[in-house]
Amino acid sequence: MKKKLYNKVVSLINDLKKNSGTHSPSIDTILEHCPELKIEVDACFLSNPYATELFIEFLNKDLIKTDTLREVLEYYPPQNREVSKNISKAINVDSKKIFVGNGAIEIIQAVLHNFVKKKICVISPTFSSYYEFVKAENEVVYYSLSKENDYILDSKKYVEFIKENKPDTIVLINPNNPNGGYLKENDIIYILENLNDVENIIIDESFIHFAYENIELSQISSEDLIAKYSNLIIIKSMSKDFGIAGLRAGYAVMSEIKVDFLLKFGYLWNVSGLANYFFKVYSDFNFIKQYEIVRKKYIMNTLMFLNQLSSLSGIKVYPTKANFALVEIKNGMSSFDFTMTLLVNYGIYVRDCSDKIGLEGNFVRIASRSFEENLLIIKALKEILCSKK
C-alpha cells in the first residue's frame, strides 16, 4: 500500500511542480488530488504557528462573537492609503511612505516591474520570485554565495561586486531564503552608505522577526532607515511572522514618490476585508504585547529544534537566523527521495531545494513548527537517517 501511495505521490508532485514553477504546491492542492495522503506537519511553508493561534483568538473575539464577520466579508474594504494608516501606527513610519500589498508577492512584482530600469542584481541562492518576475528586457546578474563559506554574504565583497557590475537595482533578503543567512544592522548600513548611487536597494525583511542581536531577542527592522536613504525599499510579508498566509497581507516602506507612482496606476482595493482587519489588529497594543510573548517563545522553540537537527548524523545544517534551516543530505539519498519519504511515510512536508539556483548538492529546507511537531520531525529524520547507514 505504501509503495503504491509513494508512486502516486511522486507522480503527483512532479505534475504539480510543472504548474507551480519553482514554488512548492500547497497542502490544499496536494490533498485535493490525493486525499488518502495524511499530512501531519507542514514544515515546507514558513510561519509561526503560535502567532496563528493568537490571531484566531482576536478574530473570534472581535468578529465572530460580536457577529460582525458578515460586515468584513460583505463591505468593500478601505483603499490602500487608508489601510496604510494602521500600519503606520504599528511601525511608526509616515503612512505616505507605506504601500500595502495582497501578500508580499504582489509588492515584489509591482516594484520589479515599475522601478527596475535595465539591470538587477540578485543573490544566489535566494527567493526565486526576485529573478522570475523581472521583465524580459531587464538583465539579471547573480551574486553567488559560497558553499564553502556556508552561504553567508560578505558585505565588503558584495559592495565591490555591485560597484563593478553597476546594476540600478539590488535585492537582499534578510534573513535570506532558503539558507537563513543574516546580515547584522552594521552590515546593512555599510551597504547603504557605500551604494548610495544604486537607484533601488530592496531589502526583504519577511523573516526579520525570527532574527535577533541580543539576549532579549529584541525585534529588528530597517524601516526607520527610509528617512535617511531614499533609494531603500523594505518589503515585509505578514505570512511568516503572524502565520496568516491565507489572508495575503504584506506591505512595503519606500519613498513617498515611489508609493505615489504605484498608486497612480492601480492597487486601490487590492487588500481584502480580512487583511484590513489584520492590519487593525497589527496596530493594537494589546495584540502586539501578546505577540511578543509568542514570538520569543517560537524563537526559543526554534533554537532547540535547530540544536537537535544539527546533532543528527547524515546531514549538514547550515547557519540560520530564520525559522527554518537549509539542510544538506549526506546519506546518499537525493533531496527528492528524502522529501517524498518524509511526506509519504511520516506525513511531514518539507521543501525540496533541487530547483534552487545556486545550490549544488542535495538540499532540503525544513521549517520549525510547534514544539510537538518539531519532535515528530526529529523522530522521523532519525529513523530515515539510521535506516540508510
Buried (B, 14 or more C-beta within 10 A) or exposed (E): EEEEBBEBBBEBBEEBBEEEEBBBBBBEBBEEBBEEBEBEBBBBBBBBBBBBEBBEEBBEEBBEEEEEBEEBEEEEBBBBBBBBBBBBBBBEBEBBBBBBBBBBBBBBBBBBEEBBEEBBBBBBBBBBBBBBBBEEEBEBBBBEBEBEEBBBBEBEEBBEBBEEBEBBBBBBBBBBBBBBBBBBEEBBBBBBEBBEEBBBBBBBBBBBBBBBEEEEBEBBBBBEBBEEBBBBBBBBBBBBBBBBBEBBBBBBBBBBEBBEBBBEEEBEEBBBBBBBBBBBBBBBEEBBEBBBEBBBBBBEBBEBBBEBBBEBEBBBBBBBBBBBBBBBBEBEBEBBBBBBBBBBBBBBBBBBBBBBEBBEEBBBBBBBBBBEBBBBBBEBBBEBBEEBE
